[in-house]
Amino acid sequence: MAERSFKAEVEHLRKGAGETFTGEGILAITKALLENGVGYVGGYQGAPISHLMDVLADAQDLMGELGVRFEANASEAAAAAMLAASVHYPIRGAVTFKGPVGVNVASDALANLSSSGVTGGALIIVGEDYGEGSSIMQERSHGFAMKSQFWLLDPRPNLPSITKAVKDGFELSEASNTPVMLMVRIRSCHVTGSFQTRDNVPPPLSVRDALSAPRSDFNRVVLPPMSYLHEQDKVQNRWPAAERFIVDHGLNEFFGPRDAPVGIVVQGGMYNGVIRALQRLGLADTAGQSDIPIYVLNVTYPLVRDEFEQFCKGKNDLLIVEEGQPDHIEQQLGSYLFKARSDIRLSGKDVLPMAGEYTGQVMLDGVTGFLKKAAPDMLPSIVRAPNAPASDIPDLSKTVPIRPPGFCTGCPERPIFAAMKLTEQELGKHQISGDIGCHLFASLPPFEIGGATMGYGLGPASNAAFDGGGEKRAISILGDGGFWHNGLSSSIGNMVFNRSDSVAVIVDNYYSAATGGQDLPSSRAKNATKATGHPITKALEGVGVEWIRQVDHTYDVGRMRSVLREALTTDYDGPKVIVASSECMLNRQRREKPQRAKAIKEGRRVDIPRFGVDADVCTGDHACIRLSGCPSLSLKRLDDPLRDDPVAHIDQTCVGCGNCGEVADAAVLCPSFYRADVVHNPGRVEITLNRVRSNIINWFQTRRDARRLRLEDVS
């Protein structure tokens, strides 16, 4: 069950020539692929392009009609390798994944693909996950394009530019026999707008047809001596062909006056930020007409030297707007100016931050700083003044507390780490490594379990140095998504082969939950186009793991603690793997809430569990919160002058998972938690019993209140 369904929006992908498409960037990219005769598409989900994979999955019927093959690949490496179909065959192919981590995983295939060269257009759509909304290390994909010499597009973030970039990318790839990377930032993925559509085009040669006439060419194989010739071909033929295509087809854009003493060179993806900064300074209007010349690099690699030098004519100062580091573009353009013995003064990372996201305010400050040095007369007088007021946006970083990510309410992974915390209290602290996925949140308070992650599916491999054993066994965490992505071979296979004495916990929540809830081979749900229902335990047995424990209800904290204790204390010398399985609560709620609402509307009986805390029993030590960390478990002050400390309280966001009570029971805390079932559309017997119970309770309460009043009168 994906995080979001695009079934309704997918119908817009059928629009033909002359119609107007309105929607999100990811939908526009899919439409552009179909308009440009793509023959096959694939990829691996990950922010900010997870939804692109969801769109492609929902559009399989339409793609099938056109003869387009869709593959939900096992990893980014598998997706990149899929582009091998375009090496020998004139078939356009496109794959998508997040960058740079996806590019890291895919780098081997991408390097070989770039060396071989392509016949059909090969497009890699990378979701650049950079900035404060990112979930990964802060790196850029630009360096990979330079390393392997595939071309990098970074279009302006509007739908006409994005869809044009898809067309340009395929054509550039074919013109230069080189794969092309199309980079889209999170704003581009989710920007809304419209563009004029064209008819969808079936691929001239489908992958099915290609099987009828197989092709091969030894010259494309990356082996000596051909690999040496590939490098020469890149420099002598492919690169010049790419530059010619970029210039002849106007892939880069120029805005503003031709002649001016200053100019701005900007990545296409940063154009909106630059034009907004100029608008705020009164140097551009709402239509984007700028008083300052702007050279927009919709192609950020390769840079075209002649085009850049033409833009530089008549200018004294240039500002390079390049988000992130290293400053690849600024260094290259600076090299061009140096070799041309130019007197132009180059600014960039001296007025803009070397690292970090270029927000609206950052961009405004950087452009203002540049113009104060290079062309102060162009600035409004209030900005030009030496004592001009600083930004009126206050710095809240010192006063607003950080909000680190955490488990969702009712998450089945929370009790796993509560059990590990209880096990630590009994057996002491252990060496624990994490993995990519929701379970990595356990490294944060209140659990603070694990302190390292080396990559998707590499949790157990991260502990390989400790596999030889010691006084305490090492523990590693691995999610079901990471297990099928890379973990089965790189982590579990590594443990078996090296006779590891460590413990691995595989968190199985039935989906690739952290990337949006996509199905996996071990998913329980039936999938019409994919093979699901393959247990993780069977795969573990297949690679030689002998000590396996399956826990089918992670909310049973006592059971989880017992299994962990067994794994850490058993005499068995070999890899020990615990598969902890319970459905992702977010996906479960997405499925059950509509079903429950429909049942209630139809008058059927539905009971919904809710949990609460008896304030009279709660001791107020808050140990339950420290061992649970559930967002719905908070504090409440009592109107009791004899009790100063707030008591635990469960708010209305509770989903009834019962973890709080299980933790309290396993840790032998105060028995203050209770469960109450909210019954919708109760039967006659239940209504009658409820009335009887209410009457009895009211009678006792009235009797108690009367006795209290009599005692007060006597006193």
N, C-alpha and C positions, 0 to 999 in steps of 0.2 A: 504494500500500500504506500504509494508515494505521498509526499507531504502535500502535494497539490495536484488536482486533476485539471487538465486542459482540454477535456473532451469537447466542451462547447466552443472554446476558442479555436480549436483545430479546424473547425468547419470554415473559418476565414481563410485557411490556407488554400482553399479551392478557388479563391477569387482569380479572375482572369484579366486580360489586357484592358486597361482603361479604368479599372475599378480602384477604389481607395481602401487601403488596409489601415486599420487603426488598432494599436495594441502595444504590447511590451517589446523590448529589444530582442529577447530570446525568441519570441514568435516571429518577429521580422527576419531574424537570421534563418530560421527554418524555412520560411517562405522563399527567401532568396536562394537557398540551396536548391529547392525544387524548381525555381525559375531558371536556374543555370545548369540543369541537366546532370545533377549529381547522380552517380551510379550506386554508391554505397555510403553509409554513415555509421559511426559508432562512437564509443567513448566510455568514460568512467565518471560517475557523478562526484561533485565536490563544489563547494561555494566558490565563486558566485554563479557557476553554470550548471548547478544541479537541476534547475528547472528546465534547462535546455534538453537534458537527457529525458526528463519527464515528458516534455513536448514531443520529442521524437518517438518515445514509447507510445504515447496516445495517438500519434499520427501514422501508426504502422499500416492501417487499412489503406490510407491514401497513398503511402509510399509503395505499398504492394501493387496498387493499381498502375503506378508509373513504372514498376519494375525496379524499384530502389530497395536494396538490401539494408536492413537495420540490425546492428549487433550491439547488445549491451555487454561490453567487454569485461573480462575478469579484472583488468587493471589498466592503467595508462600505458604500460609497456605493450600489452596485448592490442590496445587501440592503435598505437603508433605503428606496430608491426602490420596491422591490417592494411595500412597504406601501401604495402608491397604490391597490392593489386594494380597500382598506378605506375609501377616501374616499367613493366613490359606492355601493358595494355593502355590504349587511349580512353581510359575510364576515369571520370572525375570522382574523387573520394574525399570525404571530410570526417574528421574525428574531433572530439572535444574533451577537455579535462581542465582541471584547475592548474594554475601556475603559481609559483615555480615548482611546488612539490610534485605535481603531475609530470612536469617536464623532467624533473629529476628521475622519476621512475621510468619515464619513456626515453631517456637520453640515449641509451644504447641503440634502440631501434631508430630513433631520429637521426643519429649520427650515420648509421649505415644507409638509411634512406637518402640522406643528403649527399653521401658519397656516390651512391649508385646513380642518383638523378632519376627523374620521373618522365614518363611520356604523357600520361594524363595528369590533369591538374590535381595536386595534393594539398589540402588545406587543413591546418591544425588550428582549431578555434580554442584559444586559451583564455580562461577567466582569470585575469590578473588580480589576485587576492592581496592587495596592498593597502595599508592605511589602518586607521583606528578600528575599522570594522572587520579587520582580518582575523582569521583563526590560526594562522601559521607564522613561521619565522618570516621576518621582513626581508625579502629578497626580490629581485627582478628577473624576468624571463629573458631580458635583452641580451645578457651575456651568453646564453645558450645559442641564440641566433648567430652571434658573432663567432662563437667557437666552431660551430658546425657549418656555418655559412648557408643558412636558409633565411629567406627574406621575412621581415617583420612589419606587419601593417598595424597601425594604431589610429583608427579613424575617429573623426569628430563624433561626439556622442549625440547623434540624432539619427532617426530611422533612415532617411534617404542616404546619409553618408555610410551608415553601417551596411545597408543592403548593397550599396554600390561597391563597398569594400569586398564583399563576398564575390561579386562578379569580377572585380579587378584581381582578387587573389587567385582565382582559378586561371584567368588569362595570363597573369604574370608568371604563374607556375609553369604553364605550358610554353610560354614564350622563352623561358630561361631554363627549362628542364630541371627546376629546383622546387622543392616543397616550400610552402609559404605558411607562416604563422600569423593568424589574425588575433590580435590581442583586444579583449573587451574587458573594461573595468566593471565594477559592480554597478556603477551608475548607467553604463551603457546597456547592461543586461536588463535592467528594470526601468529604463527611461521609457516613457510612453509618447506616442506621436503617430504620424501617418505618412504614407508614401503611396505613389501610384504603382499598382501591381502590373505584372506581365503574366502571360500564360505559363503554367507549369510545363516543363519540358521533360519527356522521358529521356533517359540516357541513350545516346546513339548506339552504344554497345553496352549491354547489361552484363553483370557478372555471370549470370546464367548463360548468356550467349557466348561469353568468353571461354567457358569450359568446353565448348564445342570445337574451338580452334586454339588449342594451347600454344603459348609462345615462350621462348627462352632465349637469352643472349648472354653468353659468358662474359662479354665486355661489361655487363652491369654488376657482376659478382664482385664483392669487395675482398679481393685476394690479389697479392702481388702477381704480376706487375701492374694489373689493371687499377689497383688502388692508387698507385702513383700517378697514373694518367687521369684518374678522377680529380685529383687535387689540381693538376694543371688545367683540366677542363673547367673547373670552377673559376679560376682566375682569368683564363684567356678567353673563354666563351660565355659561360653562364652569367658571370657578373656583368660584363659589358652589355649582354643582351637584356639583363634586368634594368640597368640604368637607361638604356634606350627606350624600353617600354615605359618606364616611370615618367620620363620626360615627354615622350610622344603622346601619351594618353593623359597627361596632366594629373597624375595621382596625387602629387603635392599641390597645395593651394596657396594663393596669394590674396591678401585682403589689404585694404587701405591704399593710401597714395603710393605712387611709384617712387617719388623722390622725397626724401626726408633725412634729417641728420641722424635719426635713431631708427632702430627696427627691433622686432621681437621674433625670435625663432621658437616655435612651441611644438611639442608633441601633439598630434591630433586629439588624443584623449584629454588633453589639458586645455583645449581651445575655449571651452565654455567658461572655465575659471578665469582665463586671461581677459576675455571680452567683457565678462561681468566686472572685473576690476577696473577696466578702462571706462566702462559705463559709470561706475561710482565716482570716477575722477573727472567725469565730463568729457572724456576723450573718445567715446563711442556712443552710438544711439541704440535704441532697443531693437533695431533691425540688424545690428551687427556691423554697421558702417563705422570704421575706425579711422581716427586721425593719425594713427601710427601704423606704418607698414608691418604686416604680420605674415611670416612664412610658416605655413602649417605643414608639419611633417606627418602626413598620413602614412608615409613609409619611413619608419625610423631606422631601418637597416635594409639595404645599404643606403648611405647618404650619397647624394649626387653632388660631386664637387663643383661642376660647372654651374649647376642650378643655384647652389649656395653663393658662389662668387658673383653671379649675376645679381642676386638679391642684395649683396653687400655694396654694390656700386653707389657712391655718393653718400655713404653713411660713415659716421664717426664712432658710433657706439652701437653695440648689439647686446640684447638680453636673451640668454638661452633659458627657456623654461623647461626643465627636465626633472620630473618627479622621481625621487629615489636615488640610490647610490649603488655602485660607483657612477660617476658622471660621464658615461660613455660618449654621449652625443657632444657634450661640451668639450671634452678632450679631443675628439675627432675634428670638430669644427675649428677649435683652436689650432690644431696641427695644420689644417688647410690655410688659415690666416698666416701662420708662421712661415710656412713654405712659400707663400705668395709675397712675403715681406710686407704684409699689410700693416698700416698704422691704426687700424680699427681697434678700439678698446672693447674687450669682451667681458661681459658680466654674466653671472649665473649663480653659482653656489656662494658667491660673496654676498649677495643680497637676498638670496633664498636659502632655506635650510638644506644642508647636505642630505639629511635623511628625514623621513616622516612624510605624512600625507599633506598635500598642498590644498588645504581648505580655502574657503573663500577669503577669510581674513589673512591667512598666510600669503595668498596670492596678491591681495591688495597691498599688504605691507611690502612685499618684494618688488612689485611694479613701481610703487611710490618711491622706494629707496633707490631704484635704478634711475628713475626720472629726476630725482633730486640731484643726482650726480651728473647725469648726461644731458638733461634738457629741462632745467628747473622752470624755464619760462612757459612750458607747456602745462604745468600744474596749476590748479586754482590757487589763489593767493593765500587762502587759509592753510592749505597743505604746504605751500612753499615757505611759509614763515618759519624762522629758526626755532621759535618756541611753540610750534603747532601742537595742539593737544594730541595726546596718544590715542590709541584705539579706545572707543568707549565701551568695548566688551570687556567685562572684568575677568580676571584670571581666577577661575573657581577651583583649580587643581589643588589648592592648599586647604580649601574649606569643604568641598564636596567629597565624601568618602568614595573610594573605588568600588566598582560593582563587578567583581569577578564572576565568570559564568558558574553555573551550578546545575545539579540534577533537577529535572522537572519534578513537580509534585507527583508522588506515587511511583517514581522511577524504580523499576525492579533491581537496579544496580546499587541503590542506596543500602539495602539490607546486606548485600555482599560485603560492603566495606564496613558496615557496623559490626558484622561478624568478625572481620579481620581485626578491627579495633579491639574487640573483646578477646580475640586470640592473642593479640600483642600483650594485653594486660596479664595474660596467663603465662605465655611463653617468652615474652620479651620482644624487643624490636627486631625486625628482620630486614635484610637487603631486599628492596622491592623496586622493580622497574615497571614503567607504564607503557602505554601504546597510544596511537592516535585513535580517538573516539570519545564518546561521552564519558567512559570510565576514567579518562584522564582528569576529570573534575575531582576525583578522590584525592588528588595531590594537594587540593586546597582545603581550608578549614570547612567543617570540623574534623575531617578524617585525617588529612595530612599524611596520606599513604602513597609512597612512591615519589621519586623526585627526578625522573629522567624519561625521555622518550626519544627514540632514534629514528622513527619512521613507521609507516603504516604496516602492521603485521610483524614488526621487529621487536615487540616487547620481550619475549623470551630470548631472542638473539642478543638483546641489550645486556642480558645477565650472563652471557656465555663465559665471561672470565671467571665467574663464580660457580660454574657448573661442576667443578671438581669436588665440591663439598667442603664442609668445615664443621665448626661447632653448631652452626645453625644453617638451615637450608635457605637458599635464595628463592624468592617468589617473584613471578612475573605475571602481568595482566595482558590479556589479548582479547579483542572483541571478535565477534563472528564475522564482521565485515573485513577486518584485518586478517583473520584466519584464512578466508577464501582469497583475499587479494594477494598476499605474499607470505602469510604466516605458516601455512602448511609445510612449505618446503624450507623457507629461510629460517624459521624458528623451531617448529616441531620436528621437522626432519633433521635439523641440526642437533637438537637435543637427543634424538634417538641415536644418530650416528656417533655422537661423542659420548654416549652413555652418561648423560647428565643425571645428577642426583637432585636436581632442583624441582620446584613445583610451578606449574603453569595453571592459571585460572582463565578459562575461556568464557567470557561474558556473552551469552547467547540470548539476544532479545528479539530474535526472529527476523530482523531486517538490518539493512545498512542504515541504522537509525540516525547517526550523526549527520549524514549527507541528505536526509530528507525522507527516509523510510522506504528505500527501494528494496525489492526482493533479492534474496540470495539463494544459492543452492540449498541451504538448510532451512529456508523459510517454510513455515507450516501452511501458509495460504496457497491455494491452487492458482497457478498462473497460466493463462491460455497460450502464451507464446514461449514460456521459459520452463525449464525443468526444476521444480522445487521438491521439498520433502526428502532431501538427502541428509541424514543425521551426521552431525559432526563426529560423533563417537565412531561411526563406521569408517570415516576418513582417518581418524586417529589409529584405529586398529590396522588399517591398510598400510600405514607407514611404520608400524612396529611398536606402537605404544601399548604396553601391557597393563599398567596401573591406571585405570580410568574410573572416575566416579561421576555419575550423572545426578545433578540436583534439579528436579523439575519445578520446584516452587521456591524461588530465592527469598520470598518473604518469610520463610521459616528460618528465622535467624539462628535458632538453636541447632537445627540440622546443618546449616551452613558452617557454624562454628565447629561442630563435631567433625565434619568432613575435612575442614582445614587443619584441625588438630591432628587428625589421623595422617594426613599427607605430610605434616611436618615432623611427626614422631615415628612413623612406620619404619621397620627394619628393611623394607624393600629398597634395593640399590638400583635406581634407574629413574627415568623421567616419570613424574607423577602429574597427571592432568585432570583437573576438575572442570567439568562443563556445567556452568550455572545458568539455567534456562528459565526465563519468564518473559512474557511479551512486553515490548516497549509500551509504557502506559500512554504515551502521546498517540501512538498509532491505534492502540486499543480504544482510547476515548473517541478518536475520529470515526472508528467503525461502530462503536456501541451507542454513542449519543444519538445519531439519527434513528437507529433501530429502536432505542428506548422512547424517543419522542413520538415516533410513529405508533408504538404500542399503546402509549398513554392516550394519544389522540383517538385511537380506535376503541378505547375503553377496557383494554386488557390490564390485568393486574401486573404491576411492576414494583419491585422493592429495590431501593437504592441504599446501600450501606453508608453510614456516616459515623465518624468517631468523634468523641469528645473527651474532656478532662473534668473529673469531679473536683471542683475547687476546694471542697471540704477535706478531700483526701490528699491532694497534691501537697508535697512538702516544700516545694519551691526551690529545690536544689538545682534544677534545670539539667540534670544529667541526661534526661531523655532527649533534650535538644542537642546536647553535645555528641550524642551517639546516633542521632538521626539526621539533623540538618534539614528536615523537610520544610519547604517554604510555607506550608500551611500551619506549621507548629510555631507559635510565637508566644508572647508574654501578655499577661493581663493583670492590672492592679485591682485589688479588692477594696471594697468599702468597709474594711474591717480594721479598726484602730489597733488591734492586737497582732496584725500580720503586716509587717512592713514590706517583705519581699514579694514581688509579683509571682504569680503562679503560671504554669504552662497553660496554653489556650490554643484550640484548633479552630481556624477560621473557616469561612464558607468555601474556600478553594479546595478543601479536602475531597479526594476522589475515592476514599474508602478502601485504600489498599491494606490498611491494618499494620503497616510497618512500625508505627509508633508503639502500639501495644506489644508487638512481638519483641521489639528491642527492650522495652521495659520488663517484659517477662524473662527474656534471656539474661539480662543483666541484673535481675532481681532488684528492680527499682520499685518505687511505691506503686501500688495497684490502683492508680487514679484514672486509667483510661477505660472508657466504656464504648460499646458499639450500640448504635441505634439505627434500625432500618426504617427508612421513610417509605411508606407504602402508598402507591398511587392506585386508584380504582380498587379499593379493598372489597372483599366479599361481605355478604350479610353477616356471617358468623364473626368475622374480624371487626365489623362495625359494632356489633352487639357487645363483644368482649371489650372493645375499647371504651364503650360507654360505661360498662360495669366497672372497669378498672378506674376510669376517671372519677366515677361517683365515690368509689372507696377511697381513692387518694384525697378527694375533696373533703370527705367526711373526716379523715384523720387530720388533715391540715386545719379544718375548722375547729376540731376538738383541741388541737395543740394551741391554736391562737387564743381560744377562749381560756384555756388553762393559764396561758401567759398573762392575759389581762387580769385574771383573778389574783395571780401572784403579785402583780404590780399594784393592785388596789390594796392588798394586805400590807405591802411594804410602805 
